[in-house]
Amino acid sequence: VKSADDMSTQSTDLVLIEDNEEFSEILSYLYKLKNKSVAVYHSPYILFENLHKHSPASKICLDYNLNCPINGVDLAKSLYVRGYKNLYLATGFEMAQDTLPTYIILLKEKMDVINL
C-alpha cells in the first residue's frame, strides 16, 4: 500500500484521513479492489503538508476522532475555507447530519467510505 507521501501530484479518487493505521489499510485495500486510487493520511498535519497534491475537487473523507487536538469537523471547516467542497465524515460515533455544517456529508457507516 502506497502512503500518501509516496504519491505524486497525480489525481486520486479519494483522500482519506484516518488515524487508525490498521483500519485505513483495510479501507485502502477495499477501495483499490474497485480500481480506484486513494491517498491515506494519518494526521491532519501530514495532510496539510501534502494538500497541494490534491485538487479542490477531490473527495475527502475524514474520521471524526483524529487522536489530536482537532476533530474531523474542525478539519473539514479548515479544508472548506481553502476551497475543498467534497467533504465526507466517517465515524463510529452516533451523529446526525443535521448537527453538522451543511458542507459535510455524514456517511451512515464507516465502511461506506469504499462506496465513494
C-alpha positions as CSV (number, residue, x, y, z in Angstrom):
1,V,0.0,0.0,0.0
2,K,1.4,3.3,-1.0
3,S,1.2,6.0,1.6
4,A,0.0,9.5,0.5
5,D,3.6,10.7,1.0
6,D,4.7,8.5,-1.9
7,M,2.1,9.8,-4.3
8,S,2.9,12.4,-6.9
9,T,0.6,15.1,-8.0
10,Q,-1.5,12.6,-9.9
11,S,-5.2,12.7,-9.2
12,T,-6.7,10.4,-6.6
13,D,-10.3,9.2,-6.4
14,L,-10.3,9.7,-2.6
15,V,-8.2,11.4,0.1
16,L,-8.7,9.6,3.4
17,I,-7.8,11.0,6.8
18,E,-7.9,8.2,9.4
19,D,-5.7,8.0,12.5
20,N,-6.1,4.2,12.9
21,E,-3.4,2.8,10.6
22,E,-4.7,-0.8,10.5
23,F,-8.3,0.3,9.7
24,S,-7.0,2.7,7.0
25,E,-5.1,-0.1,5.4
26,I,-8.2,-2.2,5.2
27,L,-10.2,0.6,3.7
28,S,-7.5,1.4,1.3
29,Y,-7.2,-2.2,0.2
30,L,-11.0,-2.5,-0.3
31,Y,-11.1,0.8,-2.2
32,K,-8.3,-0.3,-4.5
33,L,-10.1,-3.5,-5.3
34,K,-12.6,-1.3,-7.1
35,N,-9.7,0.0,-9.3
36,K,-9.8,3.4,-7.5
37,S,-6.8,5.3,-6.1
38,V,-6.7,6.5,-2.6
39,A,-4.3,8.7,-0.7
40,V,-4.2,8.0,3.1
41,Y,-3.1,10.4,5.8
42,H,-2.9,9.5,9.4
43,S,-2.9,13.1,10.8
44,P,-4.2,16.5,9.7
45,Y,-0.6,17.8,9.9
46,I,0.6,15.5,7.2
47,L,-2.4,16.2,5.1
48,F,-1.8,19.9,5.1
49,E,1.9,19.3,4.2
50,N,0.6,17.5,1.1
51,L,-2.6,19.3,0.4
52,H,-1.1,20.9,-2.7
53,K,-1.1,17.5,-4.3
54,H,-4.9,17.3,-4.3
55,S,-7.4,19.2,-6.4
56,P,-10.1,21.1,-4.6
57,A,-12.5,18.8,-6.5
58,S,-11.1,15.8,-4.6
59,K,-13.3,13.7,-2.4
60,I,-12.0,13.9,1.1
61,C,-13.2,11.6,3.8
62,L,-12.4,12.5,7.4
63,D,-12.5,10.4,10.5
64,Y,-14.2,12.3,13.4
65,N,-11.7,11.3,16.1
66,L,-8.2,12.1,14.7
67,N,-6.4,11.5,18.0
68,C,-5.1,15.1,18.1
69,P,-6.4,18.4,19.3
70,I,-8.8,18.9,16.4
71,N,-11.6,16.6,15.2
72,G,-12.8,15.8,11.7
73,V,-15.4,18.6,11.8
74,D,-12.8,21.2,12.6
75,L,-10.6,19.8,9.9
76,A,-13.5,19.9,7.4
77,K,-14.0,23.6,8.2
78,S,-10.4,24.4,7.5
79,L,-10.5,22.5,4.2
80,Y,-13.8,24.1,3.2
81,V,-12.4,27.6,3.6
82,R,-9.5,26.5,1.4
83,G,-11.9,25.6,-1.4
84,Y,-12.4,21.9,-0.8
85,K,-16.1,21.1,-1.1
86,N,-16.4,17.3,-1.4
87,L,-16.1,16.6,2.3
88,Y,-17.4,13.4,4.0
89,L,-17.3,12.4,7.6
90,A,-16.9,8.8,8.6
91,T,-17.3,7.9,12.3
92,G,-18.2,5.2,14.7
93,F,-19.8,7.8,16.9
94,E,-23.5,8.4,16.9
95,M,-24.1,11.6,14.9
96,A,-26.8,13.1,12.9
97,Q,-26.5,15.0,9.6
98,D,-28.5,18.0,10.9
99,T,-26.0,18.6,13.7
100,L,-23.1,19.1,11.2
101,P,-22.3,22.0,9.0
102,T,-24.0,21.8,5.6
103,Y,-20.8,21.4,3.7
104,I,-20.1,18.0,5.4
105,I,-21.8,14.8,4.2
106,L,-22.1,12.2,7.0
107,L,-21.6,8.6,6.0
108,K,-24.1,6.3,7.6
109,E,-21.4,3.7,8.4
110,K,-17.6,4.0,8.4
111,M,-17.3,1.2,5.8
112,D,-19.4,3.4,3.4
113,V,-16.0,5.0,2.5
114,I,-15.4,2.3,0.0
115,N,-18.5,3.4,-1.9
116,L,-17.3,7.0,-2.5
